[in-house]
Structure formats: structure tokens, C-alpha cells
């Protein structure tokens, strides 16, 4: 996934680290790097929104704020498919 704009850090790497970002498991340094990237890269920001959804879902379903990786992957794939099926045109 890429928005076509060059970034200091590869989008794939950011998306890998988004989990850490959400879990507050990465250093302040990395967090600011990720945040900067999300600010300038809307595809990644959208993906980040998906991760937040996954976390909320997991919290609701499992009562825990961490899910096994396998479950996360399954949820993520499902939500990604949903997003891709939904027209993303803004109103107006
Ligand atoms: Zn990106």
C-alpha cells in the first residue's frame, strides 16, 4: 500500500509498527516518527483507523485489550475487505 508520495519511512514498516504504537510499546522516538507519517500519509492513517477498530472489537469481544496475533490478523483482513468494499467518496 502506498499513497505514491515518498516518505522517510516505508509505509509497510509504519503499518507494522502501528500495533506497537497502539499498544504504547514503542519508544517516544518511534511514536513521533509514526505520528508524523500518519499525518502526511492518508492511506496509512486509514489503516491506522482500521487498527483502532480492531482493538475496539477485540476489547468488546474478548474483554482484553490484546488479542492473539492470529485473531488480529483475521479481524484485520475482514475489516480491510469491508473497507475496500465500501465506497470511500466523501460527501459533497
Ligand atoms: Zn504511509
PDB file of the backbone (N, CA, C, O) and the ligand in Angstrom, with CONECT records:
HET     ZN  A 101       1
ATOM      1  N   UNK A   1       0.851  -1.194   0.000  1.00  0.00           N
ATOM      2  CA  UNK A   1       0.000   0.000   0.000  1.00  0.00           C
ATOM      3  C   UNK A   1       0.883   1.240   0.000  1.00  0.00           C
ATOM      4  O   UNK A   1       1.854   1.331   0.751  1.00  0.00           O
ATOM      5  N   UNK A   2       0.534   2.171  -0.840  1.00  0.00           N
ATOM      6  CA  UNK A   2       1.322   3.394  -0.879  1.00  0.00           C
ATOM      7  C   UNK A   2       0.455   4.526  -1.392  1.00  0.00           C
ATOM      8  O   UNK A   2      -0.440   4.307  -2.208  1.00  0.00           O
ATOM      9  N   UNK A   3       0.714   5.720  -0.925  1.00  0.00           N
ATOM     10  CA  UNK A   3      -0.040   6.859  -1.419  1.00  0.00           C
ATOM     11  C   UNK A   3       0.696   7.512  -2.583  1.00  0.00           C
ATOM     12  O   UNK A   3       0.231   8.508  -3.139  1.00  0.00           O
ATOM     13  N   UNK A   4       1.842   6.950  -2.948  1.00  0.00           N
ATOM     14  CA  UNK A   4       2.575   7.474  -4.080  1.00  0.00           C
ATOM     15  C   UNK A   4       3.555   8.575  -3.718  1.00  0.00           C
ATOM     16  O   UNK A   4       4.424   8.927  -4.516  1.00  0.00           O
ATOM     17  N   UNK A   5       3.421   9.114  -2.528  1.00  0.00           N
ATOM     18  CA  UNK A   5       4.355  10.142  -2.101  1.00  0.00           C
ATOM     19  C   UNK A   5       5.528   9.494  -1.388  1.00  0.00           C
ATOM     20  O   UNK A   5       5.360   8.512  -0.665  1.00  0.00           O
ATOM     21  N   UNK A   6       6.696  10.036  -1.589  1.00  0.00           N
ATOM     22  CA  UNK A   6       7.840   9.482  -0.874  1.00  0.00           C
ATOM     23  C   UNK A   6       7.782   9.858   0.600  1.00  0.00           C
ATOM     24  O   UNK A   6       7.459  10.992   0.954  1.00  0.00           O
ATOM     25  N   UNK A   7       8.097   8.901   1.444  1.00  0.00           N
ATOM     26  CA  UNK A   7       8.150   9.176   2.870  1.00  0.00           C
ATOM     27  C   UNK A   7       9.506   8.754   3.379  1.00  0.00           C
ATOM     28  O   UNK A   7      10.195   7.925   2.787  1.00  0.00           O
ATOM     29  N   UNK A   8       9.862   9.347   4.486  1.00  0.00           N
ATOM     30  CA  UNK A   8      11.125   8.998   5.124  1.00  0.00           C
ATOM     31  C   UNK A   8      11.175   7.501   5.412  1.00  0.00           C
ATOM     32  O   UNK A   8      12.213   6.850   5.293  1.00  0.00           O
ATOM     33  N   UNK A   9      10.018   6.987   5.794  1.00  0.00           N
ATOM     34  CA  UNK A   9       9.943   5.587   6.194  1.00  0.00           C
ATOM     35  C   UNK A   9       8.908   4.876   5.346  1.00  0.00           C
ATOM     36  O   UNK A   9       7.844   5.416   5.047  1.00  0.00           O
ATOM     37  N   UNK A  10       9.243   3.655   4.967  1.00  0.00           N
ATOM     38  CA  UNK A  10       8.352   2.877   4.141  1.00  0.00           C
ATOM     39  C   UNK A  10       6.997   2.667   4.817  1.00  0.00           C
ATOM     40  O   UNK A  10       6.922   2.403   6.017  1.00  0.00           O
ATOM     41  N   UNK A  11       5.920   2.790   4.019  1.00  0.00           N
ATOM     42  CA  UNK A  11       4.572   2.636   4.566  1.00  0.00           C
ATOM     43  C   UNK A  11       4.413   1.274   5.251  1.00  0.00           C
ATOM     44  O   UNK A  11       3.815   1.183   6.323  1.00  0.00           O
ATOM     45  N   UNK A  12       4.941   0.232   4.638  1.00  0.00           N
ATOM     46  CA  UNK A  12       4.806  -1.106   5.213  1.00  0.00           C
ATOM     47  C   UNK A  12       5.401  -1.176   6.604  1.00  0.00           C
ATOM     48  O   UNK A  12       4.864  -1.830   7.498  1.00  0.00           O
ATOM     49  N   UNK A  13       6.507  -0.498   6.768  1.00  0.00           N
ATOM     50  CA  UNK A  13       7.163  -0.511   8.075  1.00  0.00           C
ATOM     51  C   UNK A  13       6.306   0.218   9.111  1.00  0.00           C
ATOM     52  O   UNK A  13       6.175  -0.222  10.253  1.00  0.00           O
ATOM     53  N   UNK A  14       5.734   1.327   8.690  1.00  0.00           N
ATOM     54  CA  UNK A  14       4.860   2.075   9.599  1.00  0.00           C
ATOM     55  C   UNK A  14       3.688   1.208  10.023  1.00  0.00           C
ATOM     56  O   UNK A  14       3.329   1.158  11.200  1.00  0.00           O
ATOM     57  N   UNK A  15       3.098   0.527   9.051  1.00  0.00           N
ATOM     58  CA  UNK A  15       1.923  -0.278   9.377  1.00  0.00           C
ATOM     59  C   UNK A  15       2.288  -1.435  10.293  1.00  0.00           C
ATOM     60  O   UNK A  15       1.481  -1.854  11.123  1.00  0.00           O
ATOM     61  N   UNK A  16       3.497  -1.947  10.144  1.00  0.00           N
ATOM     62  CA  UNK A  16       3.953  -2.979  11.074  1.00  0.00           C
ATOM     63  C   UNK A  16       4.053  -2.426  12.487  1.00  0.00           C
ATOM     64  O   UNK A  16       3.789  -3.125  13.465  1.00  0.00           O
ATOM     65  N   UNK A  17       4.432  -1.179  12.575  1.00  0.00           N
ATOM     66  CA  UNK A  17       4.690  -0.602  13.889  1.00  0.00           C
ATOM     67  C   UNK A  17       3.446   0.021  14.507  1.00  0.00           C
ATOM     68  O   UNK A  17       3.443   0.406  15.676  1.00  0.00           O
ATOM     69  N   UNK A  18       2.387   0.114  13.704  1.00  0.00           N
ATOM     70  CA  UNK A  18       1.169   0.720  14.229  1.00  0.00           C
ATOM     71  C   UNK A  18       0.659  -0.053  15.439  1.00  0.00           C
ATOM     72  O   UNK A  18       0.131   0.539  16.380  1.00  0.00           O
ATOM     73  N   UNK A  19       0.817  -1.383  15.415  1.00  0.00           N
ATOM     74  CA  UNK A  19       0.394  -2.177  16.578  1.00  0.00           C
ATOM     75  C   UNK A  19       1.149  -1.749  17.823  1.00  0.00           C
ATOM     76  O   UNK A  19       0.572  -1.599  18.900  1.00  0.00           O
ATOM     77  N   UNK A  20       2.433  -1.557  17.660  1.00  0.00           N
ATOM     78  CA  UNK A  20       3.236  -1.134  18.802  1.00  0.00           C
ATOM     79  C   UNK A  20       2.797   0.250  19.257  1.00  0.00           C
ATOM     80  O   UNK A  20       2.708   0.539  20.450  1.00  0.00           O
ATOM     81  N   UNK A  21       2.528   1.092  18.273  1.00  0.00           N
ATOM     82  CA  UNK A  21       2.084   2.453  18.563  1.00  0.00           C
ATOM     83  C   UNK A  21       0.796   2.414  19.380  1.00  0.00           C
ATOM     84  O   UNK A  21       0.652   3.110  20.386  1.00  0.00           O
ATOM     85  N   UNK A  22      -0.133   1.581  18.920  1.00  0.00           N
ATOM     86  CA  UNK A  22      -1.416   1.493  19.607  1.00  0.00           C
ATOM     87  C   UNK A  22      -1.257   0.909  21.002  1.00  0.00           C
ATOM     88  O   UNK A  22      -1.971   1.290  21.929  1.00  0.00           O
ATOM     89  N   UNK A  23      -0.326  -0.007  21.142  1.00  0.00           N
ATOM     90  CA  UNK A  23      -0.121  -0.643  22.440  1.00  0.00           C
ATOM     91  C   UNK A  23       0.829   0.156  23.319  1.00  0.00           C
ATOM     92  O   UNK A  23       1.159  -0.250  24.434  1.00  0.00           O
ATOM     93  N   UNK A  24       1.260   1.291  22.801  1.00  0.00           N
ATOM     94  CA  UNK A  24       2.202   2.146  23.533  1.00  0.00           C
ATOM     95  C   UNK A  24       3.449   1.372  23.935  1.00  0.00           C
ATOM     96  O   UNK A  24       4.022   1.572  25.006  1.00  0.00           O
ATOM     97  N   UNK A  25       3.846   0.480  23.030  1.00  0.00           N
ATOM     98  CA  UNK A  25       5.010  -0.350  23.325  1.00  0.00           C
ATOM     99  C   UNK A  25       6.267   0.156  22.639  1.00  0.00           C
ATOM    100  O   UNK A  25       7.349  -0.403  22.814  1.00  0.00           O
ATOM    101  N   UNK A  26       6.117   1.215  21.858  1.00  0.00           N
ATOM    102  CA  UNK A  26       7.311   1.703  21.202  1.00  0.00           C
ATOM    103  C   UNK A  26       7.804   2.956  21.917  1.00  0.00           C
ATOM    104  O   UNK A  26       7.089   3.565  22.713  1.00  0.00           O
ATOM    105  N   UNK A  27       9.020   3.315  21.616  1.00  0.00           N
ATOM    106  CA  UNK A  27       9.626   4.456  22.286  1.00  0.00           C
ATOM    107  C   UNK A  27       8.988   5.767  21.816  1.00  0.00           C
ATOM    108  O   UNK A  27       8.322   5.804  20.781  1.00  0.00           O
ATOM    109  N   UNK A  28       9.193   6.818  22.569  1.00  0.00           N
ATOM    110  CA  UNK A  28       8.671   8.121  22.179  1.00  0.00           C
ATOM    111  C   UNK A  28       9.180   8.524  20.801  1.00  0.00           C
ATOM    112  O   UNK A  28       8.465   9.137  20.008  1.00  0.00           O
ATOM    113  N   UNK A  29      10.413   8.170  20.544  1.00  0.00           N
ATOM    114  CA  UNK A  29      11.016   8.456  19.246  1.00  0.00           C
ATOM    115  C   UNK A  29      10.215   7.867  18.104  1.00  0.00           C
ATOM    116  O   UNK A  29       9.826   8.554  17.160  1.00  0.00           O
ATOM    117  N   UNK A  30       9.982   6.560  18.226  1.00  0.00           N
ATOM    118  CA  UNK A  30       9.259   5.862  17.167  1.00  0.00           C
ATOM    119  C   UNK A  30       7.842   6.402  17.049  1.00  0.00           C
ATOM    120  O   UNK A  30       7.307   6.544  15.950  1.00  0.00           O
ATOM    121  N   UNK A  31       7.240   6.702  18.201  1.00  0.00           N
ATOM    122  CA  UNK A  31       5.873   7.201  18.173  1.00  0.00           C
ATOM    123  C   UNK A  31       5.775   8.490  17.374  1.00  0.00           C
ATOM    124  O   UNK A  31       4.852   8.672  16.580  1.00  0.00           O
ATOM    125  N   UNK A  32       6.721   9.373  17.589  1.00  0.00           N
ATOM    126  CA  UNK A  32       6.629  10.644  16.868  1.00  0.00           C
ATOM    127  C   UNK A  32       6.891  10.408  15.376  1.00  0.00           C
ATOM    128  O   UNK A  32       6.301  11.078  14.529  1.00  0.00           O
ATOM    129  N   UNK A  33       7.768   9.465  15.057  1.00  0.00           N
ATOM    130  CA  UNK A  33       8.018   9.143  13.648  1.00  0.00           C
ATOM    131  C   UNK A  33       6.747   8.609  12.995  1.00  0.00           C
ATOM    132  O   UNK A  33       6.377   9.009  11.892  1.00  0.00           O
ATOM    133  N   UNK A  34       6.088   7.694  13.708  1.00  0.00           N
ATOM    134  CA  UNK A  34       4.860   7.097  13.179  1.00  0.00           C
ATOM    135  C   UNK A  34       3.775   8.159  13.056  1.00  0.00           C
ATOM    136  O   UNK A  34       3.058   8.215  12.058  1.00  0.00           O
ATOM    137  N   UNK A  35       3.664   8.990  14.070  1.00  0.00           N
ATOM    138  CA  UNK A  35       2.630  10.025  14.040  1.00  0.00           C
ATOM    139  C   UNK A  35       2.846  10.969  12.872  1.00  0.00           C
ATOM    140  O   UNK A  35       1.899  11.330  12.172  1.00  0.00           O
ATOM    141  N   UNK A  36       4.083  11.365  12.663  1.00  0.00           N
ATOM    142  CA  UNK A  36       4.398  12.246  11.540  1.00  0.00           C
ATOM    143  C   UNK A  36       3.988  11.597  10.227  1.00  0.00           C
ATOM    144  O   UNK A  36       3.396  12.231   9.354  1.00  0.00           O
ATOM    145  N   UNK A  37       4.319  10.320  10.113  1.00  0.00           N
ATOM    146  CA  UNK A  37       3.983   9.619   8.875  1.00  0.00           C
ATOM    147  C   UNK A  37       2.471   9.573   8.682  1.00  0.00           C
ATOM    148  O   UNK A  37       1.969   9.808   7.583  1.00  0.00           O
ATOM    149  N   UNK A  38       1.751   9.268   9.760  1.00  0.00           N
ATOM    150  CA  UNK A  38       0.289   9.190   9.655  1.00  0.00           C
ATOM    151  C   UNK A  38      -0.297  10.541   9.268  1.00  0.00           C
ATOM    152  O   UNK A  38      -1.290  10.619   8.544  1.00  0.00           O
ATOM    153  N   UNK A  39       0.327  11.591   9.755  1.00  0.00           N
ATOM    154  CA  UNK A  39      -0.167  12.922   9.431  1.00  0.00           C
ATOM    155  C   UNK A  39      -0.044  13.230   7.947  1.00  0.00           C
ATOM    156  O   UNK A  39      -0.875  13.938   7.380  1.00  0.00           O
ATOM    157  N   UNK A  40       0.998  12.693   7.324  1.00  0.00           N
ATOM    158  CA  UNK A  40       1.229  13.074   5.926  1.00  0.00           C
ATOM    159  C   UNK A  40       0.824  11.988   4.938  1.00  0.00           C
ATOM    160  O   UNK A  40       0.911  12.192   3.728  1.00  0.00           O
ATOM    161  N   UNK A  41       0.390  10.860   5.428  1.00  0.00           N
ATOM    162  CA  UNK A  41       0.087   9.747   4.533  1.00  0.00           C
ATOM    163  C   UNK A  41      -1.312   9.210   4.839  1.00  0.00           C
ATOM    164  O   UNK A  41      -1.499   8.456   5.793  1.00  0.00           O
ATOM    165  N   UNK A  42      -2.283   9.601   4.030  1.00  0.00           N
ATOM    166  CA  UNK A  42      -3.656   9.225   4.356  1.00  0.00           C
ATOM    167  C   UNK A  42      -3.922   7.727   4.245  1.00  0.00           C
ATOM    168  O   UNK A  42      -4.699   7.212   5.048  1.00  0.00           O
ATOM    169  N   UNK A  43      -3.329   6.995   3.301  1.00  0.00           N
ATOM    170  CA  UNK A  43      -3.577   5.539   3.301  1.00  0.00           C
ATOM    171  C   UNK A  43      -3.161   4.894   4.614  1.00  0.00           C
ATOM    172  O   UNK A  43      -3.849   4.004   5.115  1.00  0.00           O
ATOM    173  N   UNK A  44      -2.059   5.330   5.164  1.00  0.00           N
ATOM    174  CA  UNK A  44      -1.608   4.763   6.428  1.00  0.00           C
ATOM    175  C   UNK A  44      -2.533   5.198   7.561  1.00  0.00           C
ATOM    176  O   UNK A  44      -2.828   4.420   8.468  1.00  0.00           O
ATOM    177  N   UNK A  45      -2.974   6.421   7.501  1.00  0.00           N
ATOM    178  CA  UNK A  45      -3.881   6.903   8.539  1.00  0.00           C
ATOM    179  C   UNK A  45      -5.168   6.079   8.520  1.00  0.00           C
ATOM    180  O   UNK A  45      -5.725   5.749   9.567  1.00  0.00           O
ATOM    181  N   UNK A  46      -5.624   5.759   7.329  1.00  0.00           N
ATOM    182  CA  UNK A  46      -6.826   4.956   7.196  1.00  0.00           C
ATOM    183  C   UNK A  46      -6.582   3.566   7.790  1.00  0.00           C
ATOM    184  O   UNK A  46      -7.427   3.021   8.499  1.00  0.00           O
ATOM    185  N   UNK A  47      -5.441   3.022   7.493  1.00  0.00           N
ATOM    186  CA  UNK A  47      -5.086   1.724   8.041  1.00  0.00           C
ATOM    187  C   UNK A  47      -5.020   1.798   9.563  1.00  0.00           C
ATOM    188  O   UNK A  47      -5.425   0.871  10.265  1.00  0.00           O
ATOM    189  N   UNK A  48      -4.512   2.896  10.046  1.00  0.00           N
ATOM    190  CA  UNK A  48      -4.417   3.111  11.482  1.00  0.00           C
ATOM    191  C   UNK A  48      -5.811   3.117  12.111  1.00  0.00           C
ATOM    192  O   UNK A  48      -6.017   2.592  13.205  1.00  0.00           O
ATOM    193  N   UNK A  49      -6.757   3.721  11.397  1.00  0.00           N
ATOM    194  CA  UNK A  49      -8.148   3.704  11.852  1.00  0.00           C
ATOM    195  C   UNK A  49      -8.667   2.284  11.951  1.00  0.00           C
ATOM    196  O   UNK A  49      -9.411   1.936  12.868  1.00  0.00           O
ATOM    197  N   UNK A  50      -8.256   1.466  10.983  1.00  0.00           N
ATOM    198  CA  UNK A  50      -8.652   0.061  10.998  1.00  0.00           C
ATOM    199  C   UNK A  50      -8.094  -0.626  12.235  1.00  0.00           C
ATOM    200  O   UNK A  50      -8.787  -1.405  12.890  1.00  0.00           O
ATOM    201  N   UNK A  51      -6.863  -0.338  12.544  1.00  0.00           N
ATOM    202  CA  UNK A  51      -6.259  -0.964  13.717  1.00  0.00           C
ATOM    203  C   UNK A  51      -7.023  -0.580  14.986  1.00  0.00           C
ATOM    204  O   UNK A  51      -7.228  -1.398  15.882  1.00  0.00           O
ATOM    205  N   UNK A  52      -7.432   0.669  15.033  1.00  0.00           N
ATOM    206  CA  UNK A  52      -8.189   1.106  16.217  1.00  0.00           C
ATOM    207  C   UNK A  52      -9.505   0.359  16.311  1.00  0.00           C
ATOM    208  O   UNK A  52      -9.942  -0.023  17.397  1.00  0.00           O
ATOM    209  N   UNK A  53     -10.139   0.153  15.151  1.00  0.00           N
ATOM    210  CA  UNK A  53     -11.368  -0.618  15.109  1.00  0.00           C
ATOM    211  C   UNK A  53     -11.131  -2.026  15.627  1.00  0.00           C
ATOM    212  O   UNK A  53     -11.911  -2.558  16.418  1.00  0.00           O
ATOM    213  N   UNK A  54     -10.046  -2.612  15.168  1.00  0.00           N
ATOM    214  CA  UNK A  54      -9.712  -3.974  15.584  1.00  0.00           C
ATOM    215  C   UNK A  54      -9.557  -4.028  17.094  1.00  0.00           C
ATOM    216  O   UNK A  54     -10.070  -4.936  17.748  1.00  0.00           O
ATOM    217  N   UNK A  55      -8.865  -3.077  17.627  1.00  0.00           N
ATOM    218  CA  UNK A  55      -8.660  -3.054  19.078  1.00  0.00           C
ATOM    219  C   UNK A  55      -9.985  -2.923  19.821  1.00  0.00           C
ATOM    220  O   UNK A  55     -10.224  -3.599  20.822  1.00  0.00           O
ATOM    221  N   UNK A  56     -10.836  -2.046  19.313  1.00  0.00           N
ATOM    222  CA  UNK A  56     -12.136  -1.851  19.958  1.00  0.00           C
ATOM    223  C   UNK A  56     -12.958  -3.130  19.892  1.00  0.00           C
ATOM    224  O   UNK A  56     -13.604  -3.530  20.861  1.00  0.00           O
ATOM    225  N   UNK A  57     -12.917  -3.758  18.728  1.00  0.00           N
ATOM    226  CA  UNK A  57     -13.654  -5.011  18.552  1.00  0.00           C
ATOM    227  C   UNK A  57     -13.149  -6.078  19.507  1.00  0.00           C
ATOM    228  O   UNK A  57     -13.923  -6.764  20.175  1.00  0.00           O
ATOM    229  N   UNK A  58     -11.853  -6.194  19.550  1.00  0.00           N
ATOM    230  CA  UNK A  58     -11.229  -7.209  20.401  1.00  0.00           C
ATOM    231  C   UNK A  58     -11.586  -6.958  21.859  1.00  0.00           C
ATOM    232  O   UNK A  58     -11.880  -7.893  22.605  1.00  0.00           O
ATOM    233  N   UNK A  59     -11.558  -5.707  22.256  1.00  0.00           N
ATOM    234  CA  UNK A  59     -11.884  -5.369  23.637  1.00  0.00           C
ATOM    235  C   UNK A  59     -13.324  -5.761  23.946  1.00  0.00           C
ATOM    236  O   UNK A  59     -13.635  -6.256  25.029  1.00  0.00           O
ATOM    237  N   UNK A  60     -14.192  -5.526  22.963  1.00  0.00           N
ATOM    238  CA  UNK A  60     -15.595  -5.824  23.164  1.00  0.00           C
ATOM    239  C   UNK A  60     -15.832  -7.337  23.188  1.00  0.00           C
ATOM    240  O   UNK A  60     -16.599  -7.843  24.007  1.00  0.00           O
ATOM    241  N   UNK A  61     -15.168  -8.041  22.289  1.00  0.00           N
ATOM    242  CA  UNK A  61     -15.421  -9.479  22.153  1.00  0.00           C
ATOM    243  C   UNK A  61     -14.708 -10.292  23.227  1.00  0.00           C
ATOM    244  O   UNK A  61     -15.260 -11.261  23.749  1.00  0.00           O
ATOM    245  N   UNK A  62     -13.524  -9.910  23.544  1.00  0.00           N
ATOM    246  CA  UNK A  62     -12.697 -10.759  24.395  1.00  0.00           C
ATOM    247  C   UNK A  62     -12.508 -10.168  25.786  1.00  0.00           C
ATOM    248  O   UNK A  62     -12.017 -10.847  26.687  1.00  0.00           O
ATOM    249  N   UNK A  63     -12.894  -8.914  25.966  1.00  0.00           N
ATOM    250  CA  UNK A  63     -12.702  -8.298  27.261  1.00  0.00           C
ATOM    251  C   UNK A  63     -11.242  -8.046  27.575  1.00  0.00           C
ATOM    252  O   UNK A  63     -10.888  -7.748  28.716  1.00  0.00           O
ATOM    253  N   UNK A  64     -10.409  -8.163  26.586  1.00  0.00           N
ATOM    254  CA  UNK A  64      -8.984  -7.899  26.789  1.00  0.00           C
ATOM    255  C   UNK A  64      -8.548  -6.888  25.743  1.00  0.00           C
ATOM    256  O   UNK A  64      -9.140  -6.795  24.668  1.00  0.00           O
ATOM    257  N   UNK A  65      -7.525  -6.144  26.061  1.00  0.00           N
ATOM    258  CA  UNK A  65      -7.135  -5.180  25.038  1.00  0.00           C
ATOM    259  C   UNK A  65      -6.025  -5.711  24.137  1.00  0.00           C
ATOM    260  O   UNK A  65      -5.500  -4.989  23.290  1.00  0.00           O
ATOM    261  N   UNK A  66      -5.685  -6.947  24.324  1.00  0.00           N
ATOM    262  CA  UNK A  66      -4.744  -7.577  23.399  1.00  0.00           C
ATOM    263  C   UNK A  66      -5.381  -8.841  22.871  1.00  0.00           C
ATOM    264  O   UNK A  66      -6.042  -9.581  23.599  1.00  0.00           O
ATOM    265  N   UNK A  67      -5.171  -9.067  21.612  1.00  0.00           N
ATOM    266  CA  UNK A  67      -5.677 -10.299  21.017  1.00  0.00           C
ATOM    267  C   UNK A  67      -4.496 -11.112  20.527  1.00  0.00           C
ATOM    268  O   UNK A  67      -3.439 -10.561  20.221  1.00  0.00           O
ATOM    269  N   UNK A  68      -4.671 -12.401  20.453  1.00  0.00           N
ATOM    270  CA  UNK A  68      -3.631 -13.207  19.824  1.00  0.00           C
ATOM    271  C   UNK A  68      -3.393 -12.711  18.407  1.00  0.00           C
ATOM    272  O   UNK A  68      -4.325 -12.274  17.732  1.00  0.00           O
ATOM    273  N   UNK A  69      -2.172 -12.776  17.966  1.00  0.00           N
ATOM    274  CA  UNK A  69      -1.831 -12.263  16.641  1.00  0.00           C
ATOM    275  C   UNK A  69      -2.726 -12.845  15.557  1.00  0.00           C
ATOM    276  O   UNK A  69      -3.143 -12.151  14.630  1.00  0.00           O
ATOM    277  N   UNK A  70      -3.011 -14.129  15.693  1.00  0.00           N
ATOM    278  CA  UNK A  70      -3.805 -14.781  14.663  1.00  0.00           C
ATOM    279  C   UNK A  70      -5.181 -14.134  14.564  1.00  0.00           C
ATOM    280  O   UNK A  70      -5.696 -13.907  13.469  1.00  0.00           O
ATOM    281  N   UNK A  71      -5.764 -13.843  15.711  1.00  0.00           N
ATOM    282  CA  UNK A  71      -7.081 -13.214  15.737  1.00  0.00           C
ATOM    283  C   UNK A  71      -7.007 -11.810  15.150  1.00  0.00           C
ATOM    284  O   UNK A  71      -7.875 -11.391  14.384  1.00  0.00           O
ATOM    285  N   UNK A  72      -5.977 -11.113  15.517  1.00  0.00           N
ATOM    286  CA  UNK A  72      -5.810  -9.771  14.955  1.00  0.00           C
ATOM    287  C   UNK A  72      -5.743  -9.824  13.444  1.00  0.00           C
ATOM    288  O   UNK A  72      -6.369  -9.026  12.746  1.00  0.00           O
ATOM    289  N   UNK A  73      -4.973 -10.775  12.954  1.00  0.00           N
ATOM    290  CA  UNK A  73      -4.822 -10.878  11.502  1.00  0.00           C
ATOM    291  C   UNK A  73      -6.155 -11.170  10.834  1.00  0.00           C
ATOM    292  O   UNK A  73      -6.484 -10.606   9.790  1.00  0.00           O
ATOM    293  N   UNK A  74      -6.915 -12.062  11.458  1.00  0.00           N
ATOM    294  CA  UNK A  74      -8.206 -12.413  10.859  1.00  0.00           C
ATOM    295  C   UNK A  74      -9.141 -11.210  10.867  1.00  0.00           C
ATOM    296  O   UNK A  74      -9.780 -10.910   9.859  1.00  0.00           O
ATOM    297  N   UNK A  75      -9.221 -10.531  11.987  1.00  0.00           N
ATOM    298  CA  UNK A  75     -10.085  -9.356  12.083  1.00  0.00           C
ATOM    299  C   UNK A  75      -9.644  -8.287  11.102  1.00  0.00           C
ATOM    300  O   UNK A  75     -10.453  -7.639  10.437  1.00  0.00           O
ATOM    301  N   UNK A  76      -8.343  -8.130  11.038  1.00  0.00           N
ATOM    302  CA  UNK A  76      -7.810  -7.092  10.187  1.00  0.00           C
ATOM    303  C   UNK A  76      -8.155  -7.363   8.730  1.00  0.00           C
ATOM    304  O   UNK A  76      -8.542  -6.457   7.992  1.00  0.00           O
ATOM    305  N   UNK A  77      -8.011  -8.622   8.324  1.00  0.00           N
ATOM    306  CA  UNK A  77      -8.330  -8.986   6.941  1.00  0.00           C
ATOM    307  C   UNK A  77      -9.804  -8.726   6.670  1.00  0.00           C
ATOM    308  O   UNK A  77     -10.175  -8.238   5.602  1.00  0.00           O
ATOM    309  N   UNK A  78     -10.631  -9.055   7.642  1.00  0.00           N
ATOM    310  CA  UNK A  78     -12.062  -8.877   7.480  1.00  0.00           C
ATOM    311  C   UNK A  78     -12.409  -7.397   7.342  1.00  0.00           C
ATOM    312  O   UNK A  78     -13.165  -7.005   6.453  1.00  0.00           O
ATOM    313  N   UNK A  79     -11.855  -6.593   8.222  1.00  0.00           N
ATOM    314  CA  UNK A  79     -12.142  -5.162   8.195  1.00  0.00           C
ATOM    315  C   UNK A  79     -11.579  -4.529   6.931  1.00  0.00           C
ATOM    316  O   UNK A  79     -12.214  -3.663   6.331  1.00  0.00           O
ATOM    317  N   UNK A  80     -10.388  -4.960   6.525  1.00  0.00           N
ATOM    318  CA  UNK A  80      -9.809  -4.418   5.305  1.00  0.00           C
ATOM    319  C   UNK A  80     -10.728  -4.703   4.130  1.00  0.00           C
ATOM    320  O   UNK A  80     -10.947  -3.840   3.280  1.00  0.00           O
ATOM    321  N   UNK A  81     -11.269  -5.921   4.084  1.00  0.00           N
ATOM    322  CA  UNK A  81     -12.180  -6.283   3.000  1.00  0.00           C
ATOM    323  C   UNK A  81     -13.414  -5.388   3.036  1.00  0.00           C
ATOM    324  O   UNK A  81     -13.894  -4.936   1.996  1.00  0.00           O
ATOM    325  N   UNK A  82     -13.920  -5.136   4.233  1.00  0.00           N
ATOM    326  CA  UNK A  82     -15.079  -4.261   4.377  1.00  0.00           C
ATOM    327  C   UNK A  82     -14.785  -2.872   3.840  1.00  0.00           C
ATOM    328  O   UNK A  82     -15.580  -2.293   3.099  1.00  0.00           O
ATOM    329  N   UNK A  83     -13.649  -2.356   4.221  1.00  0.00           N
ATOM    330  CA  UNK A  83     -13.278  -1.006   3.798  1.00  0.00           C
ATOM    331  C   UNK A  83     -13.153  -0.949   2.289  1.00  0.00           C
ATOM    332  O   UNK A  83     -13.575   0.021   1.661  1.00  0.00           O
ATOM    333  N   UNK A  84     -12.574  -1.989   1.707  1.00  0.00           N
ATOM    334  CA  UNK A  84     -12.382  -1.980   0.263  1.00  0.00           C
ATOM    335  C   UNK A  84     -13.714  -2.070  -0.474  1.00  0.00           C
ATOM    336  O   UNK A  84     -13.849  -1.570  -1.591  1.00  0.00           O
ATOM    337  N   UNK A  85     -14.705  -2.715   0.162  1.00  0.00           N
ATOM    338  CA  UNK A  85     -16.000  -2.841  -0.480  1.00  0.00           C
ATOM    339  C   UNK A  85     -16.814  -1.561  -0.381  1.00  0.00           C
ATOM    340  O   UNK A  85     -17.710  -1.311  -1.187  1.00  0.00           O
ATOM    341  N   UNK A  86     -16.484  -0.752   0.625  1.00  0.00           N
ATOM    342  CA  UNK A  86     -17.268   0.450   0.873  1.00  0.00           C
ATOM    343  C   UNK A  86     -16.715   1.619   0.073  1.00  0.00           C
ATOM    344  O   UNK A  86     -15.524   1.923   0.144  1.00  0.00           O
ATOM    345  N   UNK A  87     -17.584   2.270  -0.685  1.00  0.00           N
ATOM    346  CA  UNK A  87     -17.106   3.453  -1.424  1.00  0.00           C
ATOM    347  C   UNK A  87     -16.552   4.477  -0.438  1.00  0.00           C
ATOM    348  O   UNK A  87     -17.162   4.755   0.594  1.00  0.00           O
ATOM    349  N   UNK A  88     -15.403   5.026  -0.767  1.00  0.00           N
ATOM    350  CA  UNK A  88     -14.771   5.917   0.185  1.00  0.00           C
ATOM    351  C   UNK A  88     -14.946   7.381  -0.190  1.00  0.00           C
ATOM    352  O   UNK A  88     -14.276   8.254   0.363  1.00  0.00           O
ATOM    353  N   UNK A  89     -15.847   7.648  -1.131  1.00  0.00           N
ATOM    354  CA  UNK A  89     -16.055   9.038  -1.534  1.00  0.00           C
ATOM    355  C   UNK A  89     -16.588   9.869  -0.383  1.00  0.00           C
ATOM    356  O   UNK A  89     -17.490   9.460   0.348  1.00  0.00           O
ATOM    357  N   UNK A  90     -16.015  11.022  -0.250  1.00  0.00           N
ATOM    358  CA  UNK A  90     -16.509  11.938   0.770  1.00  0.00           C
ATOM    359  C   UNK A  90     -17.824  12.546   0.285  1.00  0.00           C
ATOM    360  O   UNK A  90     -18.078  12.639  -0.916  1.00  0.00           O
ATOM    361  N   UNK A  91     -18.643  12.952   1.232  1.00  0.00           N
ATOM    362  CA  UNK A  91     -19.871  13.624   0.851  1.00  0.00           C
ATOM    363  C   UNK A  91     -19.561  14.980   0.237  1.00  0.00           C
ATOM    364  O   UNK A  91     -18.533  15.591   0.531  1.00  0.00           O
ATOM    365  N   UNK A  92     -20.460  15.436  -0.614  1.00  0.00           N
ATOM    366  CA  UNK A  92     -20.258  16.747  -1.183  1.00  0.00           C
ATOM    367  C   UNK A  92     -19.777  16.614  -2.599  1.00  0.00           C
ATOM    368  O   UNK A  92     -19.544  17.620  -3.269  1.00  0.00           O
TER     369      UNK A  92
HETATM  370 ZN    ZN A 101       2.296   5.652   4.521  1.00  0.00          ZN
END
